[in-house]
Amino acid sequence: MRRIHIVGRKNSGKTTLIRELVAHYVSLGNRVGTIKHTHHEHELDVPGKDSYLHRQAGAEVVGILAANMQAVFWDQSRAGKDVAPYARMLEMFADCDLVLVEGDLEAAATKVEVWRAANHAMPIALERRDIAAVISDDQAVLDCPLWARADVAALSQHLLDLAVE
């Protein structure tokens, strides 16, 4: 399974691009998974529901199996410092050809930045050397490749070439 992180500032178009990439990859017969990273702390489970109460009681991992959807919740802080944040989650994505992660600048993984000049902020790639390429239809002077945002087919191939297992 290949994994690549799509990063960028707020309102740079990360989610829109990921939606377009997923649709393109799927149309070519690829199995794609996505992960949305956030550094905000908030409850993902529904307080008061049985699964939430199971975790509050001390369950290490809680799963929900419904007729149409499944979910697994675990408290990363209980996993221990030796467990990498993505280690457990990526096991669930083993059947995917590609996993697109939205966000997480601090991950030890390949990252590309979505950038728009209209946001009036410089590309993060100017500050960080760990960004492999910038995706934009705006011009910028960079030390890394600048890939056209509008050409999703070409962009999808660039990402596949860049993504590592």
VENZIMO-V849339 format. One record per helix or strand. SS is the DSSP state (h for helix, s for strand). FROM is the first residue (numbers start at 1). TO is the last residue. If there is no record, write none. Layout:
ss;from;to
SS;FROM;TO
SS;FROM;TO
This chain:
ss;from;to
s;2;7
h;14;27
s;32;36
h;50;56
s;61;65
s;70;74
h;76;79
h;87;91
s;98;102
s;111;114
h;117;119
h;124;126
s;131;135
s;145;147
h;152;162
s;164;164
